[in-house]
Amino acid sequence: MSADVVDSVLVQRSSAWEFRRFVLALGVAGTVALGGCQRTESVQSGFRGTGMSQVYSASTVAAVSSGNDIPEPEPVDPPDPESPKLSELFKNVQVLNDLTALEFSRLMAAMSTWVAPEEGCNFCHNPKNLASDEKYPKVVARRMLQMTRTINTNWRQHVGETGVTCWTCHRGQAVPSGDWFTRPDTSAALGMLGPRPIHGAAGVKAVGNSSLPPDPLTEYLLRDTAIRVQGTRPLAGENRHSIHQARASYGLMIYMSNSLGVNCAYCHNTRVLASWEQSSPKRATAWYGIRMVRQLNNDYLVPLTPVFPAFRLSPEGDGPKVGCETCHKGAFKPLLGVSMLPDYPELRGVMTDKDRPPVAAPATTSAAPGPSVKVSSADAPAAQAR
């Protein structure tokens, strides 16, 4: 056998061995990759046979669960008809003046835990003059208490009997996560695909880092803009629902999906997205939620913009606003559906006597005792039994 033939055979064997090594390495890498995958579970959220299901992984569920713990409720003192009235102990109480002094003090202690556990009462109050409004957090807190009662009273179509408390949004932080600001107008900016309002700008968290229009929250959670994707008229000249409107609507849907940790099938039958008849009841709950957030932003948050200091505003001077993420924080229901209102009925709305437990009747004077009877040690067990 010539040297050239031997070299050729050796080269072929070497190539075959290298190929085997490559396949082996690829198999090991694939095994490692599969080992890092997690098993997922699907939960049906709509009609059978329509693909309306949610897919969850164990790590996602664990992360959401750990972030939705609730603090222990403040101890409740029994009603005392002899306790001083609220107006006798505190001044400048403008919102919670329907509470008793005990109810008011307990709620204030809870709010310190919910909003400012480190600073305590001093976060909102001047400790030398509790009645003063000199600190802006106190003015904001007053409006937030009014807002909370409005939600629990007027928006049960969205929050049901579960309701909300300060903890729902704050979770022990003075500034709740999930607030947002109006993005600056970029209508004059041009890109490779044309004006930016049409093609958007990638890297915006609210729209899932996609290239959809970057500010659907101002459009739909502040302004009363109709959310439409499909036109209702056949002729283009009469169809005022543009492609840009559709893209902005999809941006809002992505924001809502991420805020709740769900996909589109949580509310919609994706075979026919626009059909209410084939949507789940959760779509109606979301419909009310959008309108609730609009009212909260326009009636409570926007008017507070002059109250906030500069460091709480955006560079353009816009104030913080609320959205789906502010309460939900990645959970399909805030706090996974646990209600704190039974422990704090003061936040349901204006308190009346029927909302309070009955005051115990004063003890009556017992009848004069009869003659004393001496019981010997031998009779003690029998006497105890009686």
The 8 nearest C-alpha neighbors of each residue, nearest first, counted from 0:
[[1, 4, 2, 5, 3, 6, 8, 7],
 [0, 2, 4, 3, 5, 6, 7, 8],
 [1, 3, 5, 4, 6, 0, 7, 8],
 [2, 4, 6, 1, 5, 7, 0, 8],
 [5, 3, 7, 1, 6, 2, 8, 0],
 [6, 4, 2, 8, 7, 3, 9, 1],
 [5, 7, 9, 3, 4, 8, 10, 2],
 [6, 8, 4, 10, 5, 9, 3, 11],
 [9, 7, 11, 5, 10, 6, 12, 4],
 [10, 8, 12, 6, 11, 7, 13, 5],
 [9, 11, 13, 7, 8, 12, 14, 6],
 [12, 10, 14, 8, 13, 9, 15, 7],
 [13, 11, 15, 9, 14, 10, 16, 8],
 [12, 14, 10, 16, 11, 15, 9, 17],
 [15, 13, 17, 11, 16, 12, 10, 18],
 [14, 16, 18, 12, 13, 17, 11, 19],
 [17, 15, 19, 13, 18, 14, 12, 20],
 [18, 16, 20, 14, 19, 15, 21, 13],
 [17, 19, 21, 15, 16, 20, 14, 22],
 [20, 18, 16, 22, 21, 17, 23, 15],
 [21, 19, 23, 17, 18, 22, 24, 16],
 [20, 22, 18, 24, 19, 23, 25, 17],
 [23, 21, 25, 19, 24, 20, 26, 18],
 [24, 22, 20, 26, 25, 21, 19, 27],
 [25, 23, 27, 21, 26, 22, 20, 28],
 [26, 24, 22, 28, 23, 27, 29, 21],
 [27, 25, 29, 23, 24, 28, 22, 30],
 [28, 26, 30, 24, 29, 25, 31, 23],
 [29, 27, 25, 31, 30, 26, 32, 24],
 [28, 30, 32, 26, 27, 31, 33, 25],
 [29, 31, 27, 33, 32, 28, 34, 26],
 [32, 30, 34, 28, 29, 33, 27, 35],
 [31, 33, 29, 35, 34, 30, 28, 36],
 [34, 32, 30, 36, 35, 31, 29, 37],
 [33, 35, 31, 32, 36, 30, 37, 29],
 [34, 36, 32, 33, 31, 37, 30, 38],
 [37, 35, 33, 34, 32, 38, 31, 39],
 [38, 36, 39, 35, 56, 57, 34, 58],
 [37, 39, 56, 36, 40, 57, 55, 58],
 [40, 38, 56, 55, 37, 54, 41, 57],
 [39, 41, 55, 54, 56, 42, 38, 53],
 [40, 42, 54, 53, 52, 55, 43, 39],
 [43, 41, 53, 52, 44, 54, 40, 55],
 [42, 44, 52, 45, 51, 53, 41, 47],
 [45, 43, 52, 51, 265, 42, 53, 46],
 [46, 44, 51, 279, 43, 47, 52, 265],
 [45, 47, 49, 48, 51, 44, 279, 43],
 [48, 46, 49, 45, 50, 51, 43, 44],
 [47, 49, 50, 46, 51, 45, 43, 52],
 [48, 50, 51, 47, 46, 268, 45, 270],
 [51, 49, 52, 48, 47, 264, 268, 46],
 [52, 50, 264, 45, 49, 44, 43, 268],
 [53, 51, 43, 44, 42, 50, 41, 264],
 [54, 52, 42, 41, 43, 261, 55, 44],
 [53, 55, 41, 40, 39, 42, 52, 56],
 [56, 54, 40, 39, 41, 53, 57, 59],
 [57, 55, 39, 59, 58, 38, 60, 40],
 [56, 58, 60, 59, 61, 55, 39, 38],
 [59, 57, 61, 60, 56, 62, 37, 55],
 [60, 58, 62, 56, 61, 57, 63, 55],
 [59, 61, 63, 57, 58, 62, 64, 56],
 [62, 60, 58, 64, 59, 63, 57, 65],
 [63, 61, 59, 65, 64, 60, 58, 66],
 [62, 64, 60, 66, 61, 65, 59, 330],
 [65, 63, 61, 67, 66, 62, 60, 68],
 [64, 66, 62, 63, 67, 61, 68, 60],
 [67, 65, 63, 64, 68, 62, 334, 328],
 [68, 66, 334, 64, 65, 69, 63, 335],
 [67, 69, 66, 65, 70, 334, 64, 170],
 [68, 70, 67, 71, 334, 166, 170, 339],
 [71, 69, 72, 68, 113, 112, 166, 73],
 [70, 72, 73, 69, 74, 109, 68, 342],
 [73, 71, 70, 74, 342, 109, 343, 339],
 [72, 74, 109, 75, 71, 105, 108, 106],
 [75, 73, 72, 76, 105, 71, 342, 77],
 [76, 74, 77, 73, 105, 102, 72, 101],
 [75, 77, 78, 74, 101, 79, 102, 105],
 [76, 78, 79, 75, 358, 356, 359, 101],
 [79, 77, 358, 76, 80, 356, 357, 359],
 [78, 80, 81, 82, 77, 358, 76, 359],
 [81, 79, 82, 78, 358, 83, 359, 84],
 [80, 82, 79, 83, 84, 78, 358, 100],
 [81, 83, 79, 80, 84, 100, 101, 78],
 [84, 82, 87, 81, 85, 100, 88, 86],
 [83, 85, 87, 86, 100, 99, 82, 88],
 [84, 86, 100, 87, 88, 99, 89, 83],
 [85, 87, 89, 84, 88, 90, 96, 92],
 [86, 88, 84, 85, 89, 83, 90, 100],
 [87, 89, 85, 86, 84, 90, 83, 100],
 [90, 88, 86, 85, 87, 92, 91, 130],
 [89, 91, 130, 92, 86, 88, 87, 129],
 [90, 92, 130, 93, 89, 131, 86, 132],
 [93, 91, 90, 96, 94, 95, 89, 130],
 [92, 94, 91, 96, 95, 141, 90, 97],
 [95, 93, 96, 92, 141, 145, 144, 97],
 [94, 96, 97, 98, 93, 92, 103, 349],
 [95, 97, 98, 94, 92, 93, 85, 86],
 [98, 96, 95, 350, 349, 99, 351, 94],
 [99, 97, 96, 102, 103, 95, 100, 350],
 [98, 100, 102, 101, 85, 103, 84, 97],
 [99, 101, 85, 103, 102, 84, 104, 98],
 [100, 102, 104, 99, 103, 105, 76, 98],
 [103, 101, 99, 105, 100, 104, 98, 106],
 [102, 104, 100, 106, 101, 105, 98, 99],
 [105, 103, 107, 101, 106, 102, 100, 108],
 [104, 106, 108, 102, 107, 103, 101, 109],
 [107, 105, 109, 103, 108, 104, 110, 102],
 [106, 108, 110, 104, 109, 105, 103, 111],
 [109, 107, 105, 111, 106, 110, 104, 112],
 [108, 110, 106, 112, 111, 107, 113, 105],
 [111, 109, 113, 107, 112, 108, 114, 106],
 [110, 112, 119, 115, 108, 109, 114, 113],
 [113, 111, 116, 109, 110, 114, 115, 171],
 [112, 114, 171, 110, 166, 111, 170, 109],
 [113, 115, 173, 171, 172, 111, 112, 169],
 [116, 114, 111, 119, 118, 117, 173, 112],
 [117, 115, 112, 119, 111, 118, 114, 171],
 [118, 116, 115, 119, 112, 111, 122, 114],
 [119, 117, 122, 115, 121, 116, 120, 111],
 [120, 118, 111, 116, 121, 115, 117, 122],
 [119, 121, 122, 124, 123, 111, 118, 126],
 [122, 120, 124, 123, 119, 118, 125, 126],
 [123, 121, 118, 120, 119, 124, 115, 136],
 [122, 124, 137, 136, 121, 134, 120, 125],
 [125, 123, 121, 129, 126, 120, 122, 134],
 [124, 126, 128, 127, 129, 121, 131, 123],
 [127, 125, 128, 129, 124, 121, 120, 123],
 [126, 128, 125, 129, 124, 131, 130, 121],
 [129, 127, 125, 130, 126, 131, 124, 132],
 [128, 130, 124, 125, 131, 126, 127, 90],
 [131, 129, 91, 128, 90, 132, 89, 124],
 [130, 132, 133, 129, 128, 125, 124, 134],
 [133, 131, 134, 137, 138, 130, 135, 124],
 [132, 134, 131, 135, 125, 137, 124, 138],
 [135, 133, 132, 136, 137, 123, 124, 138],
 [134, 136, 138, 137, 139, 133, 306, 307],
 [137, 135, 139, 123, 138, 134, 140, 122],
 [136, 138, 123, 140, 135, 139, 134, 141],
 [139, 137, 135, 141, 136, 140, 132, 142],
 [138, 140, 136, 142, 137, 141, 143, 135],
 [141, 139, 143, 137, 142, 138, 136, 144],
 [142, 140, 138, 144, 139, 143, 137, 145],
 [141, 143, 145, 139, 144, 140, 146, 138],
 [144, 142, 146, 140, 145, 141, 147, 139],
 [145, 143, 147, 141, 146, 142, 140, 148],
 [144, 146, 142, 148, 143, 147, 149, 141],
 [145, 147, 143, 149, 144, 148, 142, 150],
 [148, 146, 144, 150, 149, 145, 143, 151],
 [147, 149, 348, 151, 145, 150, 146, 346],
 [150, 148, 146, 152, 147, 151, 153, 145],
 [151, 149, 154, 147, 148, 152, 153, 146],
 [150, 152, 148, 162, 347, 149, 153, 154],
 [151, 153, 149, 150, 148, 154, 348, 347],
 [154, 152, 149, 150, 155, 151, 156, 148],
 [155, 153, 150, 156, 157, 152, 151, 158],
 [154, 156, 159, 158, 157, 153, 151, 152],
 [157, 155, 154, 159, 158, 287, 284, 288],
 [156, 158, 155, 284, 288, 287, 154, 159],
 [157, 159, 155, 162, 161, 156, 154, 160],
 [160, 158, 155, 161, 157, 156, 162, 154],
 [159, 161, 162, 158, 155, 151, 338, 340],
 [162, 160, 338, 159, 158, 163, 336, 337],
 [163, 161, 158, 151, 160, 159, 338, 340],
 [162, 164, 167, 151, 147, 161, 165, 340],
 [163, 165, 166, 167, 147, 346, 339, 162],
 [164, 166, 167, 168, 169, 113, 163, 110],
 [167, 165, 170, 169, 113, 164, 168, 171],
 [168, 166, 164, 165, 326, 163, 169, 170],
 [169, 167, 326, 166, 175, 325, 165, 170],
 [168, 170, 175, 166, 172, 171, 114, 165],
 [171, 169, 166, 172, 113, 168, 167, 114],
 [170, 172, 113, 114, 169, 115, 112, 116],
 [173, 171, 169, 114, 174, 170, 175, 115],
 [172, 174, 114, 115, 175, 169, 171, 113],
 [175, 173, 172, 176, 169, 114, 178, 168],
 [176, 174, 169, 168, 172, 173, 177, 178],
 [177, 175, 178, 325, 174, 169, 168, 324],
 [176, 178, 325, 324, 175, 179, 322, 321],
 [179, 177, 321, 320, 176, 325, 319, 322],
 [178, 180, 320, 319, 177, 321, 181, 322],
 [181, 179, 319, 182, 317, 320, 318, 313],
 [180, 182, 217, 183, 317, 179, 214, 216],
 [181, 183, 180, 214, 184, 213, 217, 315],
 [184, 182, 185, 181, 315, 214, 180, 186],
 [183, 185, 186, 182, 187, 196, 181, 188],
 [186, 184, 188, 187, 183, 195, 196, 194],
 [185, 187, 188, 184, 196, 195, 194, 189],
 [186, 188, 185, 189, 194, 195, 184, 196],
 [189, 187, 185, 186, 195, 194, 190, 193],
 [190, 188, 194, 193, 195, 187, 191, 192],
 [191, 189, 193, 192, 194, 195, 188, 198],
 [190, 192, 193, 189, 194, 195, 198, 188],
 [193, 191, 190, 198, 194, 189, 195, 197],
 [192, 194, 190, 189, 191, 195, 198, 197],
 [195, 193, 189, 196, 197, 188, 190, 186],
 [194, 196, 199, 197, 198, 189, 188, 186],
 [197, 195, 199, 194, 212, 186, 198, 185],
 [198, 196, 195, 243, 194, 199, 212, 193],
 [197, 199, 195, 196, 211, 210, 212, 192],
 [200, 198, 212, 211, 210, 195, 196, 213],
 [201, 199, 210, 213, 202, 211, 198, 212],
 [200, 202, 210, 209, 208, 203, 199, 211],
 [201, 203, 208, 204, 209, 200, 210, 207],
 [204, 202, 208, 205, 201, 206, 213, 207],
 [205, 203, 207, 208, 206, 202, 209, 254],
 [204, 206, 254, 203, 207, 208, 213, 214],
 [207, 205, 250, 204, 254, 208, 253, 209],
 [206, 208, 204, 209, 205, 253, 203, 254],
 [209, 207, 202, 203, 204, 201, 206, 210],
 [208, 210, 201, 207, 211, 206, 202, 203],
 [209, 211, 201, 199, 200, 198, 212, 208],
 [210, 212, 199, 209, 250, 213, 246, 198],
 [213, 211, 199, 247, 196, 214, 198, 210],
 [212, 214, 199, 211, 203, 200, 215, 206],
 [215, 213, 216, 212, 217, 182, 218, 181],
 [214, 216, 218, 251, 217, 247, 219, 250],
 [217, 215, 220, 219, 218, 214, 251, 221],
 [218, 216, 221, 215, 220, 219, 181, 214],
 [217, 219, 215, 222, 216, 221, 224, 220],
 [218, 220, 216, 222, 224, 221, 217, 215],
 [221, 219, 293, 216, 217, 222, 292, 218],
 [222, 220, 217, 293, 219, 218, 296, 223],
 [223, 221, 218, 219, 224, 220, 217, 293],
 [222, 224, 219, 225, 221, 218, 293, 220],
 [225, 223, 219, 222, 218, 226, 220, 221],
 [224, 226, 227, 223, 219, 248, 244, 222],
 [227, 225, 248, 224, 228, 219, 244, 245],
 [226, 228, 229, 225, 245, 248, 240, 244],
 [227, 229, 245, 248, 230, 244, 240, 226],
 [230, 228, 227, 231, 240, 245, 273, 241],
 [229, 231, 240, 232, 238, 228, 239, 227],
 [230, 232, 229, 233, 238, 240, 239, 237],
 [233, 231, 238, 230, 234, 237, 235, 239],
 [232, 234, 235, 231, 238, 230, 237, 236],
 [235, 233, 236, 237, 232, 238, 231, 230],
 [236, 234, 238, 237, 233, 232, 239, 230],
 [235, 237, 234, 238, 239, 233, 232, 240],
 [236, 238, 235, 234, 239, 232, 233, 240],
 [239, 237, 235, 240, 232, 236, 230, 234],
 [238, 240, 241, 237, 230, 236, 235, 232],
 [241, 239, 230, 238, 244, 227, 242, 229],
 [240, 242, 244, 243, 239, 245, 238, 228],
 [241, 243, 245, 244, 246, 240, 228, 197],
 [242, 244, 246, 241, 245, 197, 247, 196],
 [245, 243, 247, 241, 242, 246, 248, 240],
 [244, 246, 228, 242, 248, 243, 247, 227],
 [247, 245, 243, 249, 248, 244, 211, 242],
 [246, 248, 250, 244, 249, 245, 212, 215],
 [249, 247, 245, 251, 250, 246, 226, 244],
 [248, 250, 252, 246, 251, 247, 253, 245],
 [249, 251, 247, 206, 253, 248, 252, 211],
 [250, 252, 254, 248, 249, 215, 253, 255],
 [253, 251, 249, 255, 254, 250, 256, 248],
 [254, 252, 256, 250, 255, 251, 206, 257],
 [253, 255, 251, 205, 257, 252, 206, 256],
 [254, 256, 258, 252, 253, 257, 251, 259],
 [257, 255, 261, 253, 259, 262, 258, 254],
 [256, 258, 260, 254, 259, 255, 253, 329],
 [259, 257, 324, 329, 255, 256, 260, 328],
 [258, 260, 331, 329, 330, 256, 257, 261],
 [261, 259, 329, 257, 330, 258, 256, 331],
 [262, 260, 256, 259, 265, 53, 257, 331],
 [261, 263, 256, 264, 265, 53, 260, 257],
 [262, 264, 265, 267, 266, 256, 261, 269],
 [265, 263, 51, 267, 266, 262, 268, 269],
 [264, 266, 263, 262, 44, 267, 261, 51],
 [267, 265, 282, 279, 264, 281, 278, 263],
 [268, 266, 278, 264, 272, 269, 263, 265],
 [267, 269, 278, 270, 272, 271, 264, 277],
 [268, 270, 272, 271, 267, 264, 263, 51],
 [271, 269, 268, 272, 49, 267, 50, 277],
 [270, 272, 269, 273, 268, 274, 277, 267],
 [273, 271, 269, 267, 268, 274, 270, 278],
 [272, 274, 271, 275, 229, 267, 228, 278],
 [275, 273, 276, 277, 272, 271, 278, 268],
 [274, 276, 278, 277, 273, 279, 282, 267],
 [275, 277, 274, 278, 279, 273, 268, 280],
 [276, 278, 275, 274, 268, 279, 267, 271],
 [279, 277, 267, 275, 268, 276, 266, 274],
 [278, 280, 266, 281, 45, 282, 267, 277],
 [281, 279, 282, 283, 278, 284, 266, 45],
 [282, 280, 284, 279, 266, 283, 285, 265],
 [281, 283, 266, 285, 280, 284, 279, 286],
 [284, 282, 286, 285, 281, 280, 287, 279],
 [283, 285, 281, 157, 282, 287, 286, 288],
 [284, 286, 288, 282, 283, 287, 281, 289],
 [287, 285, 283, 288, 284, 289, 282, 290],
 [286, 288, 290, 284, 285, 289, 157, 291],
 [287, 289, 285, 291, 286, 290, 157, 292],
 [290, 288, 292, 291, 286, 287, 285, 293],
 [289, 291, 293, 287, 288, 292, 294, 286],
 [290, 292, 288, 294, 293, 289, 287, 295],
 [293, 291, 295, 289, 294, 290, 220, 296],
 [294, 292, 220, 290, 221, 296, 291, 295],
 [295, 293, 297, 291, 292, 296, 298, 290],
 [296, 294, 292, 299, 298, 293, 297, 291],
 [295, 297, 300, 293, 294, 299, 298, 301],
 [298, 296, 294, 301, 295, 299, 293, 300],
 [297, 299, 295, 294, 296, 300, 302, 301],
 [298, 300, 295, 296, 302, 297, 301, 303],
 [301, 299, 296, 303, 302, 320, 297, 298],
 [300, 302, 303, 297, 304, 296, 299, 318],
 [303, 301, 304, 300, 299, 298, 305, 297],
 [302, 304, 306, 300, 301, 305, 299, 307],
 [303, 305, 318, 306, 301, 302, 307, 300],
 [306, 304, 303, 307, 302, 308, 318, 301],
 [307, 305, 303, 304, 135, 308, 139, 138],
 [306, 308, 304, 305, 311, 309, 303, 135],
 [309, 307, 310, 311, 306, 312, 305, 135],
 [308, 310, 312, 311, 307, 316, 313, 314],
 [309, 311, 312, 308, 313, 307, 314, 316],
 [312, 310, 309, 308, 307, 313, 318, 319],
 [313, 311, 318, 316, 309, 317, 310, 314],
 [312, 314, 316, 317, 315, 318, 180, 311],
 [315, 313, 316, 312, 317, 309, 310, 183],
 [314, 316, 313, 317, 183, 312, 182, 181],
 [317, 315, 313, 312, 314, 318, 309, 304],
 [316, 318, 313, 312, 315, 180, 181, 319],
 [317, 319, 304, 312, 180, 301, 316, 320],
 [320, 318, 180, 179, 178, 312, 317, 300],
 [321, 319, 179, 178, 300, 296, 180, 318],
 [322, 320, 178, 325, 179, 296, 292, 319],
 [321, 323, 325, 324, 292, 178, 320, 177],
 [322, 324, 325, 258, 326, 327, 255, 321],
 [323, 325, 258, 328, 177, 327, 326, 322],
 [326, 324, 177, 322, 323, 168, 178, 321],
 [325, 327, 168, 324, 167, 333, 328, 323],
 [326, 328, 333, 324, 330, 329, 259, 332],
 [329, 327, 324, 330, 258, 326, 325, 259],
 [328, 330, 259, 260, 258, 327, 257, 63],
 [331, 329, 259, 327, 332, 260, 328, 333],
 [330, 332, 259, 260, 327, 329, 333, 261],
 [333, 331, 335, 336, 330, 327, 334, 259],
 [334, 332, 327, 335, 326, 336, 330, 167],
 [333, 335, 67, 336, 337, 332, 167, 68],
 [336, 334, 332, 333, 337, 330, 67, 331],
 [335, 337, 332, 334, 333, 338, 161, 331],
 [338, 336, 334, 335, 339, 161, 333, 332],
 [339, 337, 161, 340, 336, 162, 341, 163],
 [338, 340, 342, 341, 343, 337, 164, 163],
 [339, 341, 343, 342, 344, 338, 162, 347],
 [342, 340, 343, 339, 344, 338, 161, 347],
 [343, 341, 340, 339, 344, 72, 73, 338],
 [342, 344, 340, 345, 341, 346, 339, 106],
 [345, 343, 346, 347, 340, 341, 342, 354],
 [344, 346, 343, 347, 350, 348, 349, 98],
 [345, 347, 344, 348, 148, 343, 147, 164],
 [348, 346, 344, 151, 148, 345, 152, 340],
 [349, 347, 148, 346, 350, 152, 345, 151],
 [348, 350, 97, 351, 345, 347, 346, 148],
 [351, 349, 97, 345, 354, 348, 98, 352],
 [352, 350, 353, 354, 349, 355, 97, 98],
 [351, 353, 355, 354, 350, 356, 357, 98],
 [352, 354, 351, 355, 356, 350, 357, 349],
 [355, 353, 352, 351, 350, 356, 344, 345],
 [354, 356, 352, 353, 357, 351, 350, 358],
 [355, 357, 358, 354, 353, 78, 352, 77],
 [358, 356, 359, 355, 78, 352, 353, 360],
 [357, 359, 78, 360, 356, 79, 80, 77],
 [358, 360, 357, 361, 78, 79, 362, 77],
 [361, 359, 358, 362, 363, 357, 80, 79],
 [362, 360, 363, 359, 358, 364, 80, 79],
 [361, 363, 360, 364, 359, 365, 358, 366],
 [364, 362, 365, 361, 360, 366, 359, 367],
 [365, 363, 366, 362, 367, 361, 368, 360],
 [364, 366, 363, 367, 368, 362, 369, 361],
 [367, 365, 368, 364, 369, 363, 362, 370],
 [366, 368, 369, 365, 364, 370, 371, 363],
 [369, 367, 366, 370, 371, 365, 372, 364],
 [370, 368, 371, 367, 366, 372, 365, 373],
 [371, 369, 372, 368, 367, 373, 366, 374],
 [370, 372, 369, 373, 368, 374, 367, 375],
 [373, 371, 374, 370, 369, 375, 382, 368],
 [372, 374, 375, 371, 378, 376, 370, 379],
 [375, 373, 378, 372, 379, 376, 382, 377],
 [374, 376, 378, 377, 379, 373, 382, 372],
 [375, 377, 379, 378, 374, 380, 373, 382],
 [376, 378, 375, 379, 380, 374, 381, 382],
 [377, 379, 375, 376, 381, 380, 374, 382],
 [378, 380, 382, 376, 381, 377, 383, 375],
 [381, 379, 383, 382, 378, 384, 377, 376],
 [380, 382, 384, 383, 379, 378, 385, 377],
 [381, 383, 379, 385, 384, 380, 378, 374],
 [384, 382, 380, 385, 381, 379, 378, 374],
 [383, 385, 381, 382, 380, 379, 378, 374],
 [384, 382, 383, 381, 380, 379, 378, 374]]
